């Protein structure tokens, strides 16, 4: 298979994973990336020219996905990446002065919830964890790690005995509504409703199946030494060891077709790169909006503006903090949670009292930073308008003031110099990821069919395959990585004229043995 040339457009998680699997199967793989480094949305910024600050994803979960990827390539994840288990999953604060930590140890979380909201909600949390584990068990193999299923494909995959459990995943109910069965305290519904934002969605419209995220976090959250960008660097290093060629600072202008299939990519430089197969790891809306001049062959439709996921306004800064004791992951809530999503999705604006997420990147558990300043990423939810006018400097400054006001009400003071602060708006994300409108998660996962509307690895155009957070199984570092593996599998299936089985490791231990895992040669 060494004569089969594959071009991977985009060095995000999906593109890197696809490159690794294709190279180890013997394909000639070249990755084209317009940025200067791998990672895609997993990027670092250097405000004031200082130390790098993770400006994208900040949570590392589902470690087995990466162990399997490395093991299948004859490598070991721990040889490429240094990980430490998080004891405190996240700290939470409210403007009424209350606080709550969630722990890796469920019993500690139960005790903390009991102290905050009483015995009934503490027991509700225990039942909620059991429900989330059951949902995850049903959907892990039948949906998350499977090639894109339709709604009616799920029942055959779980079998007759699994249908009752499948129905209990409750895709027809909202996450917010189902949380009411477990928690009386509105602060807890607010806390666990935030899981919908992990897919860029509103908890008032997203399906209750997203409760499974609670189980994903309980299985483990890890700190990555050197920052999240090291995950991308480790995957790039593995790909290079398998013979993958990387070309950074190169942008693709269009994808050529010949005889009904892709044949080459035209670069902005004027170079034409021929390929038998192309894996596109970018926003799917970019395909029909310029990358494929002739879309008669059915490439995926662009995501309509009304269907886009959340975007964000973020600040990377080196700051002095005081008051509220930050943990590595800290979330600050204001009073009216529903209004936040009504404003973002309904009126296209950041609400007056936004939820503020902070990743304090020099803190691990309760360990304080070494110096008087620390590296922070602050994030508030914003609409995916991609419009410069909607986020001009005056509007962005107003958003900053409202976010800092919420922090102040929760007891946290953040002081940073302007030259040590870098802000990114939805318009900036649109420039970084063209045709996305600034949406960070592709399509919002709203309604019964929301989970089934993302395209799978096949684009509808022969030879063109899709990967990334905008396709099945969805956004997030491990999900995007799985999408790349699914895309690689379809490329190899087409080349070989077969449909190989998609196999997952049954345990973390099995995932670390070379030659075992999700994609066999």
TIPA-828612 format. One record per residue (C-alpha): chain; residue number from 0; residue in one letter; x, y, z. Coordinates in steps of 0.1 Angstrom, whole numbers. Layout:
# residues N
 mol seq type    c1    c2    c3
   A NUM    a     X     Y     Z
...
This chain:
# residues 521
 mol seq type    c1    c2    c3
   A   0    x     0     0     0
   A   1    x    30    23     0
   A   2    x    19    38   -34
   A   3    x   -14    51   -19
   A   4    x    -9    88   -13
   A   5    x   -31   104    14
   A   6    x   -33   141    21
   A   7    x   -45   152    55
   A   8    x   -58   187    56
   A   9    x   -55   200    92
   A  10    x   -33   189   121
   A  11    x   -59   189   147
   A  12    x   -66   158   168
   A  13    x   -86   141   141
   A  14    x   -61   148   114
   A  15    x   -32   136   136
   A  16    x   -50   104   146
   A  17    x   -59    96   110
   A  18    x   -23   103    99
   A  19    x    -9    79   125
   A  20    x   -33    50   115
   A  21    x   -28    55    78
   A  22    x    10    57    80
   A  23    x    13    25   101
   A  24    x    -9     8    75
   A  25    x    17    17    48
   A  26    x     2    48    32
   A  27    x    22    78    21
   A  28    x     8   105    43
   A  29    x    14   143    41
   A  30    x    -3   166    66
   A  31    x   -10   202    55
   A  32    x   -16   228    82
   A  33    x   -19   265    78
   A  34    x    -8   272   114
   A  35    x    28   270   125
   A  36    x    23   240   148
   A  37    x     0   210   154
   A  38    x   -31   210   175
   A  39    x   -59   229   157
   A  40    x   -80   244   184
   A  41    x   -55   230   209
   A  42    x   -32   260   208
   A  43    x   -10   280   231
   A  44    x    -7   318   233
   A  45    x    21   339   248
   A  46    x     7   371   262
   A  47    x    35   397   267
   A  48    x    59   372   252
   A  49    x    58   351   284
   A  50    x    52   314   290
   A  51    x    27   296   269
   A  52    x   -10   295   280
   A  53    x   -33   268   267
   A  54    x   -60   288   248
   A  55    x   -82   259   237
   A  56    x   -92   226   253
   A  57    x   -81   223   289
   A  58    x   -95   189   301
   A  59    x   -78   156   294
   A  60    x  -102   126   298
   A  61    x  -108    92   281
   A  62    x   -71    83   284
   A  63    x   -78    49   269
   A  64    x   -85    65   235
   A  65    x   -49    77   233
   A  66    x   -34    46   249
   A  67    x   -51    25   222
   A  68    x   -39    48   194
   A  69    x    -3    47   206
   A  70    x    -4     9   213
   A  71    x   -17     1   179
   A  72    x    13    20   164
   A  73    x    37    -1   186
   A  74    x    43    28   210
   A  75    x    34    36   246
   A  76    x    16    67   256
   A  77    x    35    72   288
   A  78    x    68    73   268
   A  79    x    55   104   249
   A  80    x    33   122   275
   A  81    x    36   128   312
   A  82    x     2   127   329
   A  83    x    -9   132   366
   A  84    x   -43   123   380
   A  85    x   -65   152   392
   A  86    x   -78   148   427
   A  87    x  -102   178   424
   A  88    x  -121   175   392
   A  89    x  -134   211   394
   A  90    x  -142   238   419
   A  91    x  -174   258   417
   A  92    x  -184   292   431
   A  93    x  -217   312   431
   A  94    x  -224   349   435
   A  95    x  -242   340   468
   A  96    x  -208   330   483
   A  97    x  -213   293   482
   A  98    x  -186   269   469
   A  99    x  -184   232   460
   A 100    x  -156   209   449
   A 101    x  -162   177   429
   A 102    x  -136   151   436
   A 103    x  -123   120   417
   A 104    x  -134   101   449
   A 105    x  -172    99   446
   A 106    x  -177    96   484
   A 107    x  -159   129   490
   A 108    x  -181   145   464
   A 109    x  -212   131   480
   A 110    x  -201   145   514
   A 111    x  -194   179   499
   A 112    x  -228   180   481
   A 113    x  -245   170   514
   A 114    x  -228   199   532
   A 115    x  -239   223   504
   A 116    x  -275   211   497
   A 117    x  -285   184   522
   A 118    x  -288   146   524
   A 119    x  -315   143   497
   A 120    x  -293   159   470
   A 121    x  -263   140   482
   A 122    x  -281   107   475
   A 123    x  -294   122   443
   A 124    x  -259   126   432
   A 125    x  -252    89   439
   A 126    x  -282    79   418
   A 127    x  -271   104   391
   A 128    x  -237    88   389
   A 129    x  -252    54   385
   A 130    x  -274    67   357
   A 131    x  -245    84   339
   A 132    x  -225    52   341
   A 133    x  -253    32   327
   A 134    x  -258    56   298
   A 135    x  -221    55   290
   A 136    x  -220    17   291
   A 137    x  -248    16   265
   A 138    x  -234    43   242
   A 139    x  -197    36   244
   A 140    x  -195     9   218
   A 141    x  -228    14   200
   A 142    x  -224    51   194
   A 143    x  -193    69   206
   A 144    x  -168    44   190
   A 145    x  -189    32   162
   A 146    x  -191    45   126
   A 147    x  -219    71   124
   A 148    x  -251    54   135
   A 149    x  -286    66   126
   A 150    x  -313    67   152
   A 151    x  -327    34   142
   A 152    x  -293    17   139
   A 153    x  -289    18   177
   A 154    x  -313   -10   186
   A 155    x  -296   -37   165
   A 156    x  -262   -27   179
   A 157    x  -273   -32   215
   A 158    x  -295   -63   209
   A 159    x  -330   -70   222
   A 160    x  -317   -73   258
   A 161    x  -301   -38   255
   A 162    x  -332   -19   243
   A 163    x  -346   -10   277
   A 164    x  -311     4   287
   A 165    x  -310    22   254
   A 166    x  -344    38   261
   A 167    x  -331    50   295
   A 168    x  -305    71   278
   A 169    x  -334    95   272
   A 170    x  -324   113   240
   A 171    x  -360   126   238
   A 172    x  -357   144   271
   A 173    x  -336   175   280
   A 174    x  -306   174   302
   A 175    x  -320   202   324
   A 176    x  -353   184   328
   A 177    x  -338   151   338
   A 178    x  -314   167   363
   A 179    x  -345   178   382
   A 180    x  -351   142   391
   A 181    x  -319   141   410
   A 182    x  -313   175   424
   A 183    x  -336   200   442
   A 184    x  -310   226   447
   A 185    x  -309   249   416
   A 186    x  -271   253   420
   A 187    x  -266   216   414
   A 188    x  -288   216   383
   A 189    x  -267   245   371
   A 190    x  -234   227   378
   A 191    x  -243   195   361
   A 192    x  -263   213   334
   A 193    x  -230   228   323
   A 194    x  -220   194   308
   A 195    x  -241   204   278
   A 196    x  -216   232   271
   A 197    x  -189   206   266
   A 198    x  -206   200   233
   A 199    x  -213   237   227
   A 200    x  -250   233   236
   A 201    x  -277   246   259
   A 202    x  -287   223   288
   A 203    x  -323   234   282
   A 204    x  -322   220   247
   A 205    x  -295   193   247
   A 206    x  -306   156   253
   A 207    x  -303   139   287
   A 208    x  -278   115   272
   A 209    x  -251   140   280
   A 210    x  -253   129   316
   A 211    x  -227   104   305
   A 212    x  -201   131   307
   A 213    x  -203   128   345
   A 214    x  -191    92   342
   A 215    x  -163   102   318
   A 216    x  -149   126   343
   A 217    x  -153   101   372
   A 218    x  -132    76   351
   A 219    x  -104   101   353
   A 220    x   -92   137   346
   A 221    x   -55   142   341
   A 222    x   -31   171   341
   A 223    x    -7   171   312
   A 224    x    28   182   320
   A 225    x    37   212   298
   A 226    x     1   219   290
   A 227    x   -25   204   267
   A 228    x    -4   213   236
   A 229    x    19   184   245
   A 230    x    -9   160   235
   A 231    x    -7   173   199
   A 232    x    31   174   200
   A 233    x    32   137   212
   A 234    x     9   127   184
   A 235    x    29   146   158
   A 236    x    61   129   171
   A 237    x    45    95   168
   A 238    x    33   103   133
   A 239    x    68   115   122
   A 240    x    83    83   135
   A 241    x    59    64   111
   A 242    x    70    84    81
   A 243    x    43   111    80
   A 244    x    54   144    64
   A 245    x    42   177    79
   A 246    x    40   210    61
   A 247    x    31   240    83
   A 248    x    23   275    72
   A 249    x     6   260    41
   A 250    x   -31   267    33
   A 251    x   -54   248    10
   A 252    x   -72   269   -16
   A 253    x   -94   242   -31
   A 254    x   -98   205   -35
   A 255    x   -97   192   -71
   A 256    x  -119   164   -86
   A 257    x  -113   141  -115
   A 258    x  -138   115  -128
   A 259    x  -161   119   -98
   A 260    x  -134   116   -71
   A 261    x  -109   138   -54
   A 262    x   -76   140   -71
   A 263    x   -55   168   -56
   A 264    x   -54   199   -34
   A 265    x   -45   234   -47
   A 266    x   -24   253   -21
   A 267    x   -24   290   -17
   A 268    x    12   290   -28
   A 269    x     1   277   -62
   A 270    x    14   242   -57
   A 271    x    -8   213   -66
   A 272    x    -6   182   -44
   A 273    x   -20   150   -59
   A 274    x   -35   124   -36
   A 275    x   -56    92   -40
   A 276    x   -74   100    -7
   A 277    x   -79   132    13
   A 278    x   -89   134    50
   A 279    x  -103   169    58
   A 280    x   -99   179    94
   A 281    x  -116   212    94
   A 282    x  -150   228    97
   A 283    x  -173   210    73
   A 284    x  -190   242    63
   A 285    x  -157   252    45
   A 286    x  -162   225    19
   A 287    x  -192   239     1
   A 288    x  -181   275     9
   A 289    x  -151   275   -13
   A 290    x  -129   244    -9
   A 291    x  -150   223   -33
   A 292    x  -159   245   -63
   A 293    x  -182   218   -77
   A 294    x  -204   204   -50
   A 295    x  -228   183   -72
   A 296    x  -215   151   -56
   A 297    x  -231   157   -23
   A 298    x  -204   170     1
   A 299    x  -219   178    36
   A 300    x  -242   209    38
   A 301    x  -228   239    57
   A 302    x  -241   242    93
   A 303    x  -267   269    93
   A 304    x  -261   298   116
   A 305    x  -291   289   138
   A 306    x  -277   254   143
   A 307    x  -241   264   153
   A 308    x  -227   255   187
   A 309    x  -214   280   212
   A 310    x  -185   302   206
   A 311    x  -166   320   233
   A 312    x  -148   351   243
   A 313    x  -115   341   260
   A 314    x   -87   359   277
   A 315    x   -52   344   281
   A 316    x   -34   364   308
   A 317    x    -6   365   333
   A 318    x   -23   379   365
   A 319    x   -23   384   402
   A 320    x   -52   368   419
   A 321    x   -66   370   454
   A 322    x   -97   361   474
   A 323    x  -113   330   461
   A 324    x   -89   300   461
   A 325    x   -87   288   426
   A 326    x   -82   252   416
   A 327    x   -69   241   382
   A 328    x  -105   241   369
   A 329    x  -129   266   385
   A 330    x  -164   276   373
   A 331    x  -181   308   386
   A 332    x  -219   309   383
   A 333    x  -244   338   385
   A 334    x  -280   335   394
   A 335    x  -301   332   362
   A 336    x  -286   303   342
   A 337    x  -315   300   317
   A 338    x  -312   336   307
   A 339    x  -276   330   297
   A 340    x  -286   305   270
   A 341    x  -317   325   260
   A 342    x  -294   355   253
   A 343    x  -267   335   234
   A 344    x  -288   313   213
   A 345    x  -319   334   210
   A 346    x  -306   370   208
   A 347    x  -270   365   197
   A 348    x  -253   382   226
   A 349    x  -234   375   258
   A 350    x  -256   378   288
   A 351    x  -253   404   315
   A 352    x  -241   379   341
   A 353    x  -222   352   322
   A 354    x  -208   320   337
   A 355    x  -170   323   338
   A 356    x  -147   293   335
   A 357    x  -110   297   346
   A 358    x   -82   273   339
   A 359    x   -55   282   364
   A 360    x   -26   265   346
   A 361    x     0   268   374
   A 362    x   -23   252   400
   A 363    x   -27   215   406
   A 364    x   -53   207   432
   A 365    x   -49   232   460
   A 366    x   -12   238   453
   A 367    x    -7   276   447
   A 368    x    14   290   419
   A 369    x    51   294   425
   A 370    x    53   332   417
   A 371    x    32   362   424
   A 372    x    16   359   389
   A 373    x    -1   329   374
   A 374    x   -12   318   339
   A 375    x   -50   319   334
   A 376    x   -74   312   306
   A 377    x  -108   328   312
   A 378    x  -138   319   291
   A 379    x  -174   330   287
   A 380    x  -200   316   264
   A 381    x  -208   337   233
   A 382    x  -228   333   201
   A 383    x  -211   320   170
   A 384    x  -217   350   148
   A 385    x  -182   353   134
   A 386    x  -190   390   130
   A 387    x  -164   417   137
   A 388    x  -190   443   142
   A 389    x  -208   422   168
   A 390    x  -175   420   188
   A 391    x  -159   454   183
   A 392    x  -135   466   210
   A 393    x  -162   485   229
   A 394    x  -185   455   230
   A 395    x  -157   431   241
   A 396    x  -147   455   269
   A 397    x  -183   455   281
   A 398    x  -182   417   281
   A 399    x  -149   417   301
   A 400    x  -164   441   327
   A 401    x  -195   419   331
   A 402    x  -173   388   335
   A 403    x  -150   404   360
   A 404    x  -181   416   379
   A 405    x  -193   380   383
   A 406    x  -158   370   396
   A 407    x  -158   399   421
   A 408    x  -192   388   434
   A 409    x  -179   353   438
   A 410    x  -149   367   458
   A 411    x  -121   365   432
   A 412    x  -100   395   422
   A 413    x   -80   392   390
   A 414    x   -54   419   381
   A 415    x   -36   418   348
   A 416    x   -18   444   327
   A 417    x   -31   450   292
   A 418    x     2   440   275
   A 419    x     0   406   294
   A 420    x   -36   399   281
   A 421    x   -47   384   248
   A 422    x   -84   383   240
   A 423    x  -100   360   214
   A 424    x  -135   366   201
   A 425    x  -159   346   179
   A 426    x  -147   368   150
   A 427    x  -112   357   157
   A 428    x  -122   321   159
   A 429    x  -139   325   125
   A 430    x  -105   337   111
   A 431    x   -87   308   127
   A 432    x  -112   282   115
   A 433    x  -129   295    83
   A 434    x  -166   290    77
   A 435    x  -173   280   113
   A 436    x  -188   314   123
   A 437    x  -166   310   154
   A 438    x  -185   279   165
   A 439    x  -160   258   186
   A 440    x  -180   225   186
   A 441    x  -195   224   151
   A 442    x  -233   218   153
   A 443    x  -251   223   186
   A 444    x  -264   191   200
   A 445    x  -300   201   204
   A 446    x  -332   180   203
   A 447    x  -338   143   197
   A 448    x  -319   142   164
   A 449    x  -291   165   175
   A 450    x  -267   136   182
   A 451    x  -273   121   147
   A 452    x  -270   151   125
   A 453    x  -232   153   124
   A 454    x  -217   136    93
   A 455    x  -197   105    96
   A 456    x  -163    99    79
   A 457    x  -176    96    44
   A 458    x  -182   130    28
   A 459    x  -204   119    -2
   A 460    x  -175   126   -26
   A 461    x  -154    95   -34
   A 462    x  -119    98   -19
   A 463    x  -128   126     5
   A 464    x  -131   117    42
   A 465    x  -140   138    72
   A 466    x  -125   141   107
   A 467    x  -126   165   136
   A 468    x  -150   178   163
   A 469    x  -176   188   138
   A 470    x  -182   152   127
   A 471    x  -192   120   145
   A 472    x  -188   112   174
   A 473    x  -185   149   182
   A 474    x  -164   176   199
   A 475    x  -137   172   225
   A 476    x  -102   159   224
   A 477    x  -109   122   226
   A 478    x  -140   123   204
   A 479    x  -121   142   177
   A 480    x   -93   116   179
   A 481    x  -118    88   175
   A 482    x  -132   106   144
   A 483    x   -97   105   128
   A 484    x   -94    68   135
   A 485    x  -129    62   119
   A 486    x  -118    83    89
   A 487    x   -86    62    85
   A 488    x  -105    30    88
   A 489    x  -128    40    59
   A 490    x   -99    50    37
   A 491    x   -83    16    43
   A 492    x  -116    -2    38
   A 493    x  -120    15     4
   A 494    x   -84     7    -6
   A 495    x   -86   -29     4
   A 496    x  -122   -33    -8
   A 497    x  -133   -47    26
   A 498    x  -150   -35    57
   A 499    x  -128   -43    86
   A 500    x  -142   -45   121
   A 501    x  -139   -16   145
   A 502    x  -125   -30   177
   A 503    x  -120   -13   210
   A 504    x   -97   -22   238
   A 505    x  -117   -39   266
   A 506    x   -95   -23   293
   A 507    x   -68     2   298
   A 508    x   -44   -26   304
   A 509    x   -52   -41   270
   A 510    x   -48    -8   253
   A 511    x   -12    -5   263
   A 512    x    -1   -38   246
   A 513    x    13   -30   211
   A 514    x    -7   -44   183
   A 515    x   -40   -45   201
   A 516    x   -68   -20   199
   A 517    x   -92    -2   177
   A 518    x   -78    -6   142
   A 519    x   -61   -37   131
   A 520    x   -40   -41    99
